[in-house]
Amino acid sequence: MRNLKSIIESPHPTIAGPCSAESREQVLTIAQRLAATGRVDVLRAGVWKPRTSPNSFEGAGDAALEWLREAREITGLPVATEVATAQHVRKATEAGVDMLWIGARTANNPFSVQEIAEALEGSQIPVFVKNPTSADVELWIGAVERLQRCGVENIGLIHRGFAGYTSVGNYRNAPLWGVALEMKRRMPHLRMICDPSHICGNREGLLSVAQQAADLDYGGVMIECHPTPDCALSDAEQQITPEELERLLGQIVWKSTSSDSTLCKSELERLRGAIDRLDEEIFSLIARRMDISDQIGAIKRQNNLTILQSNRWQEVVDRVTAHTQQLGLSKECTTKILNAIHLESIERQK
């Protein structure tokens, strides 16, 4: 078996395998086909599946642990599975599973994460934490901190998208890249990998999402594969064959965070200096705007006027949006900036 530490520390490892371990034949078949690509570092498979409906396939359970062990012996691939309870942790570690992850639904519940953390106390097994289904960075950080407080050292992050944002593109779980990037900023020492399968919920968008993750300096991907995806007992629409995975991985362009080019460094330094100066100007102007907002707030209080003046605010939004679109800024960007400024103004006028 390949050295797990070297895999975890490699630049862009690929974790792949079926959503669910369905049978011994399926697990061994997919493991051998994935190993044959030479592009997969870890075999993943769900053993216990947290499904919305009890009428859905909820995994093969404990029996699948033996299938994973056998797949590892045959292919040399380390194996990973999801845990949601202390009992899952005990059974998986006793079976010799090499890597664990905490799913999005479990990450939502601090009690569940704490139970898992205590079961892992002092363990050296790598544990990845998927983002909660809600776009809550603090909840995600809290899950990591619970593991850390129990002495779990080998922790990583999986960005698998957020539920409830059906208006944001053709995604099963909207990526909301800004939330994931804030997590990267807050915990830069943890490797973050991307799960395009759960973000997309389909096969068509996998490459686009994986490439965006590569462009944002993610540390690898987790992609669901099945010998016959259309026949999968869970999440059939988002799984691909090992051969399709091999082609997809060959198209991802992983980029560097630095360059040896003197010209490149010089140009970036010059342009970043210009941005720094503009940032100072922008926030100086915002501070001046807030001073005027404070004066407006004082007049409102003296004359018993409401803080929120809806018609006036709509006029501001319409005027500024029309102007910024002429300048080439998107409506979405303008709206986010205006809303942040407006909320700050309201807070200061209270």
Short mmCIF file of the C-alpha atoms (twelve columns), coordinates in Angstrom:
data_MODEL
# 
_entry.id   MODEL 
# 
loop_
_atom_site.group_PDB 
_atom_site.id 
_atom_site.type_symbol 
_atom_site.label_atom_id 
_atom_site.label_alt_id 
_atom_site.label_comp_id 
_atom_site.label_asym_id 
_atom_site.label_seq_id 
_atom_site.Cartn_x 
_atom_site.Cartn_y 
_atom_site.Cartn_z 
_atom_site.pdbx_PDB_model_num 
ATOM 1   C CA . MET A 1   0.000   0.000  0.000   1 
ATOM 2   C CA . ARG A 2   1.214   3.512  -0.778  1 
ATOM 3   C CA . ASN A 3   2.426   5.554  2.175   1 
ATOM 4   C CA . LEU A 4   -0.639  7.420  3.407   1 
ATOM 5   C CA . LYS A 5   1.365   10.334 4.813   1 
ATOM 6   C CA . SER A 6   2.994   10.960 1.441   1 
ATOM 7   C CA . ILE A 7   -0.429  10.906 -0.218  1 
ATOM 8   C CA . ILE A 8   -1.899  13.394 2.229   1 
ATOM 9   C CA . GLU A 9   1.072   15.709 1.783   1 
ATOM 10  C CA . SER A 10  1.216   15.386 -2.028  1 
ATOM 11  C CA . PRO A 11  0.137   18.480 -3.999  1 
ATOM 12  C CA . HIS A 12  -3.240  17.373 -5.392  1 
ATOM 13  C CA . PRO A 13  -4.391  13.906 -4.295  1 
ATOM 14  C CA . THR A 14  -7.488  12.344 -5.837  1 
ATOM 15  C CA . ILE A 15  -9.969  10.481 -3.654  1 
ATOM 16  C CA . ALA A 16  -12.481 8.515  -5.721  1 
ATOM 17  C CA . GLY A 17  -14.993 5.707  -5.463  1 
ATOM 18  C CA . PRO A 18  -18.693 4.975  -5.231  1 
ATOM 19  C CA . CYS A 19  -21.166 6.995  -3.232  1 
ATOM 20  C CA . SER A 20  -22.095 3.739  -1.492  1 
ATOM 21  C CA . ALA A 21  -20.451 0.367  -1.134  1 
ATOM 22  C CA . GLU A 22  -23.265 -1.750 -2.565  1 
ATOM 23  C CA . SER A 23  -21.749 -5.226 -2.870  1 
ATOM 24  C CA . ARG A 24  -18.411 -7.016 -2.689  1 
ATOM 25  C CA . GLU A 25  -18.337 -7.363 -6.464  1 
ATOM 26  C CA . GLN A 26  -19.044 -3.659 -7.001  1 
ATOM 27  C CA . VAL A 27  -16.357 -2.525 -4.525  1 
ATOM 28  C CA . LEU A 28  -13.660 -4.830 -5.893  1 
ATOM 29  C CA . THR A 29  -14.530 -3.981 -9.491  1 
ATOM 30  C CA . ILE A 30  -14.433 -0.218 -8.983  1 
ATOM 31  C CA . ALA A 31  -11.248 -0.460 -6.891  1 
ATOM 32  C CA . GLN A 32  -9.380  -2.376 -9.593  1 
ATOM 33  C CA . ARG A 33  -10.580 -0.088 -12.378 1 
ATOM 34  C CA . LEU A 34  -9.640  3.017  -10.412 1 
ATOM 35  C CA . ALA A 35  -6.222  1.596  -9.552  1 
ATOM 36  C CA . ALA A 36  -5.679  0.811  -13.236 1 
ATOM 37  C CA . THR A 37  -5.967  4.511  -14.116 1 
ATOM 38  C CA . GLY A 38  -2.885  5.294  -12.047 1 
ATOM 39  C CA . ARG A 39  -4.529  8.596  -11.139 1 
ATOM 40  C CA . VAL A 40  -6.331  7.727  -7.899  1 
ATOM 41  C CA . ASP A 41  -4.667  7.994  -4.483  1 
ATOM 42  C CA . VAL A 42  -7.448  6.870  -2.119  1 
ATOM 43  C CA . LEU A 43  -10.539 4.680  -2.599  1 
ATOM 44  C CA . ARG A 44  -13.657 6.146  -0.999  1 
ATOM 45  C CA . ALA A 45  -16.997 4.429  -0.376  1 
ATOM 46  C CA . GLY A 46  -19.912 5.145  1.924   1 
ATOM 47  C CA . VAL A 47  -20.597 2.313  4.363   1 
ATOM 48  C CA . TRP A 48  -23.285 3.978  6.471   1 
ATOM 49  C CA . LYS A 49  -25.294 6.469  4.407   1 
ATOM 50  C CA . PRO A 50  -27.323 9.265  6.077   1 
ATOM 51  C CA . ARG A 51  -30.277 9.413  3.685   1 
ATOM 52  C CA . THR A 52  -33.279 11.721 3.882   1 
ATOM 53  C CA . SER A 53  -35.766 8.869  3.544   1 
ATOM 54  C CA . PRO A 54  -35.487 5.496  5.307   1 
ATOM 55  C CA . ASN A 55  -36.832 4.005  2.092   1 
ATOM 56  C CA . SER A 56  -33.607 4.993  0.323   1 
ATOM 57  C CA . PHE A 57  -30.530 2.774  0.240   1 
ATOM 58  C CA . GLU A 58  -28.643 3.566  3.448   1 
ATOM 59  C CA . GLY A 59  -25.497 1.580  2.731   1 
ATOM 60  C CA . ALA A 60  -24.496 -2.037 3.229   1 
ATOM 61  C CA . GLY A 61  -23.285 -1.325 6.758   1 
ATOM 62  C CA . ASP A 62  -20.645 -3.272 8.646   1 
ATOM 63  C CA . ALA A 63  -20.264 -5.942 5.952   1 
ATOM 64  C CA . ALA A 64  -18.849 -3.329 3.558   1 
ATOM 65  C CA . LEU A 65  -15.837 -2.766 5.825   1 
ATOM 66  C CA . GLU A 66  -14.548 -6.205 4.866   1 
ATOM 67  C CA . TRP A 67  -15.028 -5.372 1.168   1 
ATOM 68  C CA . LEU A 68  -12.918 -2.230 1.607   1 
ATOM 69  C CA . ARG A 69  -10.214 -4.187 3.406   1 
ATOM 70  C CA . GLU A 70  -10.126 -6.714 0.575   1 
ATOM 71  C CA . ALA A 71  -10.052 -3.952 -2.056  1 
ATOM 72  C CA . ARG A 72  -7.042  -2.403 -0.330  1 
ATOM 73  C CA . GLU A 73  -5.210  -5.732 -0.242  1 
ATOM 74  C CA . ILE A 74  -5.822  -6.307 -3.947  1 
ATOM 75  C CA . THR A 75  -5.055  -2.803 -5.255  1 
ATOM 76  C CA . GLY A 76  -2.806  -1.222 -2.627  1 
ATOM 77  C CA . LEU A 77  -5.118  1.797  -2.474  1 
ATOM 78  C CA . PRO A 78  -5.782  3.235  1.002   1 
ATOM 79  C CA . VAL A 79  -9.496  3.300  1.823   1 
ATOM 80  C CA . ALA A 80  -11.740 6.002  3.293   1 
ATOM 81  C CA . THR A 81  -15.305 6.131  4.544   1 
ATOM 82  C CA . GLU A 82  -17.738 8.470  6.288   1 
ATOM 83  C CA . VAL A 83  -18.471 8.267  10.014  1 
ATOM 84  C CA . ALA A 84  -21.407 9.816  11.832  1 
ATOM 85  C CA . THR A 85  -21.259 8.204  15.293  1 
ATOM 86  C CA . ALA A 86  -18.715 6.974  17.817  1 
ATOM 87  C CA . GLN A 87  -19.737 3.412  16.918  1 
ATOM 88  C CA . HIS A 88  -18.886 4.097  13.269  1 
ATOM 89  C CA . VAL A 89  -15.463 5.347  14.344  1 
ATOM 90  C CA . ARG A 90  -14.790 2.259  16.430  1 
ATOM 91  C CA . LYS A 91  -15.864 -0.181 13.721  1 
ATOM 92  C CA . ALA A 92  -14.017 1.648  10.937  1 
ATOM 93  C CA . THR A 93  -10.751 1.915  12.853  1 
ATOM 94  C CA . GLU A 94  -10.946 -1.700 14.033  1 
ATOM 95  C CA . ALA A 95  -11.411 -2.715 10.383  1 
ATOM 96  C CA . GLY A 96  -8.269  -0.788 9.465   1 
ATOM 97  C CA . VAL A 97  -9.890  1.973  7.414   1 
ATOM 98  C CA . ASP A 98  -7.114  4.416  6.539   1 
ATOM 99  C CA . MET A 99  -8.983  7.699  6.380   1 
ATOM 100 C CA . LEU A 100 -12.315 9.058  7.655   1 
ATOM 101 C CA . TRP A 101 -14.530 11.963 6.813   1 
ATOM 102 C CA . ILE A 102 -17.365 13.658 8.673   1 
ATOM 103 C CA . GLY A 103 -20.311 14.365 6.379   1 
ATOM 104 C CA . ALA A 104 -22.154 17.637 5.903   1 
ATOM 105 C CA . ARG A 105 -25.244 16.589 7.834   1 
ATOM 106 C CA . THR A 106 -23.144 15.434 10.779  1 
ATOM 107 C CA . ALA A 107 -21.047 18.621 10.685  1 
ATOM 108 C CA . ASN A 108 -24.307 20.530 11.295  1 
ATOM 109 C CA . ASN A 109 -24.633 18.982 14.758  1 
ATOM 110 C CA . PRO A 110 -22.034 19.907 17.408  1 
ATOM 111 C CA . PHE A 111 -23.198 17.028 19.650  1 
ATOM 112 C CA . SER A 112 -22.500 14.494 16.892  1 
ATOM 113 C CA . VAL A 113 -19.112 16.022 16.077  1 
ATOM 114 C CA . GLN A 114 -18.172 16.001 19.764  1 
ATOM 115 C CA . GLU A 115 -19.079 12.316 20.029  1 
ATOM 116 C CA . ILE A 116 -16.895 11.519 17.026  1 
ATOM 117 C CA . ALA A 117 -14.057 13.690 18.340  1 
ATOM 118 C CA . GLU A 118 -14.044 11.885 21.682  1 
ATOM 119 C CA . ALA A 119 -14.059 8.496  19.941  1 
ATOM 120 C CA . LEU A 120 -11.011 9.643  17.929  1 
ATOM 121 C CA . GLU A 121 -9.134  11.066 20.928  1 
ATOM 122 C CA . GLY A 122 -5.419  10.760 20.384  1 
ATOM 123 C CA . SER A 123 -5.867  9.042  17.022  1 
ATOM 124 C CA . GLN A 124 -3.418  9.608  14.168  1 
ATOM 125 C CA . ILE A 125 -5.912  8.650  11.462  1 
ATOM 126 C CA . PRO A 126 -6.535  11.464 8.933   1 
ATOM 127 C CA . VAL A 127 -10.000 12.994 9.312   1 
ATOM 128 C CA . PHE A 128 -11.591 15.308 6.762   1 
ATOM 129 C CA . VAL A 129 -14.504 17.542 7.728   1 
ATOM 130 C CA . LYS A 130 -17.059 18.412 5.071   1 
ATOM 131 C CA . ASN A 131 -18.684 21.822 5.229   1 
ATOM 132 C CA . PRO A 132 -22.062 21.890 7.035   1 
ATOM 133 C CA . THR A 133 -25.100 21.983 4.765   1 
ATOM 134 C CA . SER A 134 -25.695 25.554 5.959   1 
ATOM 135 C CA . ALA A 135 -23.328 28.323 4.851   1 
ATOM 136 C CA . ASP A 136 -21.974 28.812 8.374   1 
ATOM 137 C CA . VAL A 137 -18.203 29.228 8.619   1 
ATOM 138 C CA . GLU A 138 -18.301 29.328 12.422  1 
ATOM 139 C CA . LEU A 139 -20.059 25.949 12.538  1 
ATOM 140 C CA . TRP A 140 -17.429 24.481 10.211  1 
ATOM 141 C CA . ILE A 141 -14.614 25.935 12.332  1 
ATOM 142 C CA . GLY A 142 -16.298 24.636 15.482  1 
ATOM 143 C CA . ALA A 143 -16.291 21.088 14.093  1 
ATOM 144 C CA . VAL A 144 -12.557 21.326 13.436  1 
ATOM 145 C CA . GLU A 145 -11.894 22.789 16.877  1 
ATOM 146 C CA . ARG A 146 -13.749 19.920 18.573  1 
ATOM 147 C CA . LEU A 147 -11.450 17.441 16.845  1 
ATOM 148 C CA . GLN A 148 -8.385  19.490 17.724  1 
ATOM 149 C CA . ARG A 149 -9.357  19.686 21.406  1 
ATOM 150 C CA . CYS A 150 -9.478  15.884 21.485  1 
ATOM 151 C CA . GLY A 151 -5.964  15.647 20.096  1 
ATOM 152 C CA . VAL A 152 -6.840  14.786 16.499  1 
ATOM 153 C CA . GLU A 153 -3.959  16.242 14.490  1 
ATOM 154 C CA . ASN A 154 -4.402  15.076 10.895  1 
ATOM 155 C CA . ILE A 155 -7.400  17.172 9.866   1 
ATOM 156 C CA . GLY A 156 -8.465  18.298 6.402   1 
ATOM 157 C CA . LEU A 157 -11.459 20.071 4.888   1 
ATOM 158 C CA . ILE A 158 -13.855 19.098 2.110   1 
ATOM 159 C CA . HIS A 159 -15.869 21.745 0.278   1 
ATOM 160 C CA . ARG A 160 -19.000 19.977 -0.994  1 
ATOM 161 C CA . GLY A 161 -21.354 22.927 -1.428  1 
ATOM 162 C CA . PHE A 162 -24.303 24.271 0.555   1 
ATOM 163 C CA . ALA A 163 -27.970 23.268 0.514   1 
ATOM 164 C CA . GLY A 164 -30.912 25.582 0.038   1 
ATOM 165 C CA . TYR A 165 -29.566 27.892 -2.683  1 
ATOM 166 C CA . THR A 166 -31.558 26.587 -5.627  1 
ATOM 167 C CA . SER A 167 -31.399 29.924 -7.448  1 
ATOM 168 C CA . VAL A 168 -27.587 29.836 -7.612  1 
ATOM 169 C CA . GLY A 169 -26.749 28.079 -10.890 1 
ATOM 170 C CA . ASN A 170 -27.311 24.491 -11.905 1 
ATOM 171 C CA . TYR A 171 -26.033 22.946 -8.695  1 
ATOM 172 C CA . ARG A 172 -27.297 20.358 -6.276  1 
ATOM 173 C CA . ASN A 173 -25.447 22.219 -3.529  1 
ATOM 174 C CA . ALA A 174 -24.350 25.740 -4.424  1 
ATOM 175 C CA . PRO A 175 -20.560 26.129 -4.098  1 
ATOM 176 C CA . LEU A 176 -20.730 29.620 -2.530  1 
ATOM 177 C CA . TRP A 177 -16.998 29.934 -3.116  1 
ATOM 178 C CA . GLY A 178 -16.760 32.957 -0.848  1 
ATOM 179 C CA . VAL A 179 -17.750 30.880 2.196   1 
ATOM 180 C CA . ALA A 180 -15.142 28.216 1.431   1 
ATOM 181 C CA . LEU A 181 -12.468 30.842 0.783   1 
ATOM 182 C CA . GLU A 182 -13.229 32.461 4.127   1 
ATOM 183 C CA . MET A 183 -12.685 29.052 5.733   1 
ATOM 184 C CA . LYS A 184 -9.354  28.772 3.899   1 
ATOM 185 C CA . ARG A 185 -8.407  32.230 5.169   1 
ATOM 186 C CA . ARG A 186 -9.374  31.411 8.744   1 
ATOM 187 C CA . MET A 187 -7.662  27.997 8.763   1 
ATOM 188 C CA . PRO A 188 -4.882  28.261 6.168   1 
ATOM 189 C CA . HIS A 189 -2.901  25.407 7.734   1 
ATOM 190 C CA . LEU A 190 -5.583  22.837 6.793   1 
ATOM 191 C CA . ARG A 191 -5.720  21.245 3.348   1 
ATOM 192 C CA . MET A 192 -9.019  21.877 1.584   1 
ATOM 193 C CA . ILE A 193 -10.152 19.561 -1.177  1 
ATOM 194 C CA . CYS A 194 -13.189 19.954 -3.414  1 
ATOM 195 C CA . ASP A 195 -16.076 17.517 -3.872  1 
ATOM 196 C CA . PRO A 196 -17.486 18.466 -7.303  1 
ATOM 197 C CA . SER A 197 -19.848 15.475 -7.250  1 
ATOM 198 C CA . HIS A 198 -21.979 16.826 -4.404  1 
ATOM 199 C CA . ILE A 199 -21.706 20.416 -5.579  1 
ATOM 200 C CA . CYS A 200 -22.966 19.550 -9.063  1 
ATOM 201 C CA . GLY A 201 -25.337 16.662 -8.465  1 
ATOM 202 C CA . ASN A 202 -24.731 15.864 -12.138 1 
ATOM 203 C CA . ARG A 203 -21.875 14.728 -14.364 1 
ATOM 204 C CA . GLU A 204 -21.870 17.647 -16.754 1 
ATOM 205 C CA . GLY A 205 -20.479 20.264 -14.375 1 
ATOM 206 C CA . LEU A 206 -17.740 18.219 -12.710 1 
ATOM 207 C CA . LEU A 207 -14.806 19.480 -14.763 1 
ATOM 208 C CA . SER A 208 -15.849 23.129 -14.508 1 
ATOM 209 C CA . VAL A 209 -16.163 22.967 -10.710 1 
ATOM 210 C CA . ALA A 210 -12.948 20.963 -10.318 1 
ATOM 211 C CA . GLN A 211 -11.061 23.481 -12.459 1 
ATOM 212 C CA . GLN A 212 -12.411 26.392 -10.437 1 
ATOM 213 C CA . ALA A 213 -11.202 24.656 -7.281  1 
ATOM 214 C CA . ALA A 214 -7.769  24.201 -8.885  1 
ATOM 215 C CA . ASP A 215 -7.715  27.895 -9.809  1 
ATOM 216 C CA . LEU A 216 -8.475  28.741 -6.168  1 
ATOM 217 C CA . ASP A 217 -5.499  26.706 -4.882  1 
ATOM 218 C CA . TYR A 218 -7.426  23.754 -3.458  1 
ATOM 219 C CA . GLY A 219 -5.426  20.726 -2.405  1 
ATOM 220 C CA . GLY A 220 -7.161  17.935 -4.339  1 
ATOM 221 C CA . VAL A 221 -10.528 16.502 -5.309  1 
ATOM 222 C CA . MET A 222 -12.991 13.858 -4.135  1 
ATOM 223 C CA . ILE A 223 -15.103 12.500 -6.996  1 
ATOM 224 C CA . GLU A 224 -17.693 9.742  -6.978  1 
ATOM 225 C CA . CYS A 225 -17.191 6.841  -9.409  1 
ATOM 226 C CA . HIS A 226 -19.193 3.685  -10.070 1 
ATOM 227 C CA . PRO A 227 -18.701 0.721  -12.435 1 
ATOM 228 C CA . THR A 228 -22.163 1.377  -13.918 1 
ATOM 229 C CA . PRO A 229 -23.250 4.826  -12.707 1 
ATOM 230 C CA . ASP A 230 -26.811 4.657  -14.022 1 
ATOM 231 C CA . CYS A 231 -27.397 1.568  -11.879 1 
ATOM 232 C CA . ALA A 232 -26.034 3.093  -8.653  1 
ATOM 233 C CA . LEU A 233 -28.275 2.672  -5.615  1 
ATOM 234 C CA . SER A 234 -27.563 6.228  -4.430  1 
ATOM 235 C CA . ASP A 235 -26.687 9.496  -6.206  1 
ATOM 236 C CA . ALA A 236 -26.567 7.859  -9.629  1 
ATOM 237 C CA . GLU A 237 -26.770 11.173 -11.505 1 
ATOM 238 C CA . GLN A 238 -23.473 12.515 -10.174 1 
ATOM 239 C CA . GLN A 239 -21.270 9.418  -10.505 1 
ATOM 240 C CA . ILE A 240 -18.960 8.647  -13.412 1 
ATOM 241 C CA . THR A 241 -16.943 5.651  -14.573 1 
ATOM 242 C CA . PRO A 242 -13.225 5.297  -13.774 1 
ATOM 243 C CA . GLU A 243 -12.425 5.878  -17.430 1 
ATOM 244 C CA . GLU A 244 -14.412 9.127  -17.422 1 
ATOM 245 C CA . LEU A 245 -12.598 10.121 -14.232 1 
ATOM 246 C CA . GLU A 246 -9.234  9.518  -15.879 1 
ATOM 247 C CA . ARG A 247 -10.180 11.812 -18.768 1 
ATOM 248 C CA . LEU A 248 -11.511 14.460 -16.373 1 
ATOM 249 C CA . LEU A 249 -8.362  14.439 -14.238 1 
ATOM 250 C CA . GLY A 250 -6.262  14.798 -17.365 1 
ATOM 251 C CA . GLN A 251 -8.063  18.031 -18.218 1 
ATOM 252 C CA . ILE A 252 -7.688  19.764 -14.831 1 
ATOM 253 C CA . VAL A 253 -4.897  22.341 -14.903 1 
ATOM 254 C CA . TRP A 254 -3.311  22.662 -11.465 1 
ATOM 255 C CA . LYS A 255 -1.570  26.010 -11.152 1 
ATOM 256 C CA . SER A 256 1.291   27.283 -9.040  1 
ATOM 257 C CA . THR A 257 1.028   29.905 -6.290  1 
ATOM 258 C CA . SER A 258 4.338   31.489 -7.316  1 
ATOM 259 C CA . SER A 259 6.597   32.032 -10.332 1 
ATOM 260 C CA . ASP A 260 10.357  32.103 -10.900 1 
ATOM 261 C CA . SER A 261 9.925   34.749 -13.604 1 
ATOM 262 C CA . THR A 262 11.478  38.067 -12.573 1 
ATOM 263 C CA . LEU A 263 9.222   39.927 -15.000 1 
ATOM 264 C CA . CYS A 264 6.134   38.229 -13.600 1 
ATOM 265 C CA . LYS A 265 7.121   39.089 -10.023 1 
ATOM 266 C CA . SER A 266 7.876   42.691 -10.978 1 
ATOM 267 C CA . GLU A 267 4.571   43.204 -12.795 1 
ATOM 268 C CA . LEU A 268 2.559   41.618 -9.979  1 
ATOM 269 C CA . GLU A 269 4.324   43.793 -7.412  1 
ATOM 270 C CA . ARG A 270 3.597   46.926 -9.461  1 
ATOM 271 C CA . LEU A 271 -0.085  46.098 -9.952  1 
ATOM 272 C CA . ARG A 272 -0.593  44.980 -6.373  1 
ATOM 273 C CA . GLY A 273 0.911   48.267 -5.211  1 
ATOM 274 C CA . ALA A 274 -1.669  50.074 -7.345  1 
ATOM 275 C CA . ILE A 275 -4.450  47.986 -5.789  1 
ATOM 276 C CA . ASP A 276 -3.177  48.768 -2.279  1 
ATOM 277 C CA . ARG A 277 -3.327  52.489 -3.006  1 
ATOM 278 C CA . LEU A 278 -6.805  52.226 -4.505  1 
ATOM 279 C CA . ASP A 279 -8.013  50.207 -1.502  1 
ATOM 280 C CA . GLU A 280 -6.882  53.021 0.786   1 
ATOM 281 C CA . GLU A 281 -8.744  55.548 -1.357  1 
ATOM 282 C CA . ILE A 282 -11.888 53.404 -1.490  1 
ATOM 283 C CA . PHE A 283 -12.090 52.994 2.262   1 
ATOM 284 C CA . SER A 284 -11.254 56.622 2.873   1 
ATOM 285 C CA . LEU A 285 -14.235 57.502 0.683   1 
ATOM 286 C CA . ILE A 286 -16.437 54.996 2.544   1 
ATOM 287 C CA . ALA A 287 -15.377 56.561 5.851   1 
ATOM 288 C CA . ARG A 288 -16.347 60.004 4.509   1 
ATOM 289 C CA . ARG A 289 -19.686 58.557 3.390   1 
ATOM 290 C CA . MET A 290 -20.263 57.198 6.920   1 
ATOM 291 C CA . ASP A 291 -19.548 60.638 8.394   1 
ATOM 292 C CA . ILE A 292 -22.326 62.052 6.236   1 
ATOM 293 C CA . SER A 293 -24.560 59.128 7.177   1 
ATOM 294 C CA . ASP A 294 -23.972 59.980 10.849  1 
ATOM 295 C CA . GLN A 295 -25.122 63.533 10.187  1 
ATOM 296 C CA . ILE A 296 -28.240 62.232 8.428   1 
ATOM 297 C CA . GLY A 297 -28.924 59.964 11.399  1 
ATOM 298 C CA . ALA A 298 -28.752 62.899 13.787  1 
ATOM 299 C CA . ILE A 299 -31.311 64.826 11.706  1 
ATOM 300 C CA . LYS A 300 -33.618 61.785 11.643  1 
ATOM 301 C CA . ARG A 301 -33.469 61.436 15.423  1 
ATOM 302 C CA . GLN A 302 -34.172 65.135 15.948  1 
ATOM 303 C CA . ASN A 303 -37.204 64.944 13.690  1 
ATOM 304 C CA . ASN A 304 -38.498 61.514 14.792  1 
ATOM 305 C CA . LEU A 305 -37.920 59.931 11.364  1 
ATOM 306 C CA . THR A 306 -37.396 56.249 10.686  1 
ATOM 307 C CA . ILE A 307 -33.854 55.120 10.017  1 
ATOM 308 C CA . LEU A 308 -34.861 53.127 6.954   1 
ATOM 309 C CA . GLN A 309 -36.151 55.294 4.120   1 
ATOM 310 C CA . SER A 310 -37.130 52.613 1.605   1 
ATOM 311 C CA . ASN A 311 -37.864 54.864 -1.380  1 
ATOM 312 C CA . ARG A 312 -34.606 56.740 -0.966  1 
ATOM 313 C CA . TRP A 313 -32.618 53.519 -0.671  1 
ATOM 314 C CA . GLN A 314 -34.190 52.104 -3.827  1 
ATOM 315 C CA . GLU A 315 -33.232 55.279 -5.672  1 
ATOM 316 C CA . VAL A 316 -29.618 54.816 -4.524  1 
ATOM 317 C CA . VAL A 317 -29.582 51.178 -5.624  1 
ATOM 318 C CA . ASP A 318 -31.042 51.958 -9.054  1 
ATOM 319 C CA . ARG A 319 -28.709 54.890 -9.667  1 
ATOM 320 C CA . VAL A 320 -25.513 53.195 -8.533  1 
ATOM 321 C CA . THR A 321 -26.326 49.904 -10.278 1 
ATOM 322 C CA . ALA A 322 -26.960 51.656 -13.576 1 
ATOM 323 C CA . HIS A 323 -23.654 53.504 -13.222 1 
ATOM 324 C CA . THR A 324 -21.564 50.483 -12.231 1 
ATOM 325 C CA . GLN A 325 -22.954 48.374 -15.066 1 
ATOM 326 C CA . GLN A 326 -21.641 51.021 -17.460 1 
ATOM 327 C CA . LEU A 327 -18.280 50.613 -15.737 1 
ATOM 328 C CA . GLY A 328 -18.320 46.856 -16.326 1 
ATOM 329 C CA . LEU A 329 -19.158 45.753 -12.776 1 
ATOM 330 C CA . SER A 330 -21.735 43.019 -12.295 1 
ATOM 331 C CA . LYS A 331 -25.053 43.731 -10.631 1 
ATOM 332 C CA . GLU A 332 -24.303 41.009 -8.080  1 
ATOM 333 C CA . CYS A 333 -21.020 42.652 -7.050  1 
ATOM 334 C CA . THR A 334 -22.628 46.087 -6.822  1 
ATOM 335 C CA . THR A 335 -25.527 44.778 -4.747  1 
ATOM 336 C CA . LYS A 336 -23.237 43.042 -2.241  1 
ATOM 337 C CA . ILE A 337 -21.121 46.161 -1.746  1 
ATOM 338 C CA . LEU A 338 -24.126 48.467 -1.474  1 
ATOM 339 C CA . ASN A 339 -25.865 46.184 1.018   1 
ATOM 340 C CA . ALA A 340 -22.764 46.065 3.220   1 
ATOM 341 C CA . ILE A 341 -22.484 49.868 3.158   1 
ATOM 342 C CA . HIS A 342 -26.206 50.279 3.824   1 
ATOM 343 C CA . LEU A 343 -26.205 47.910 6.802   1 
ATOM 344 C CA . GLU A 344 -23.222 49.743 8.306   1 
ATOM 345 C CA . SER A 345 -25.036 53.058 7.828   1 
ATOM 346 C CA . ILE A 346 -28.148 51.708 9.558   1 
ATOM 347 C CA . GLU A 347 -26.075 50.432 12.499  1 
ATOM 348 C CA . ARG A 348 -24.443 53.852 12.912  1 
ATOM 349 C CA . GLN A 349 -27.773 55.685 12.779  1 
ATOM 350 C CA . LYS A 350 -29.386 53.643 15.573  1 
# 
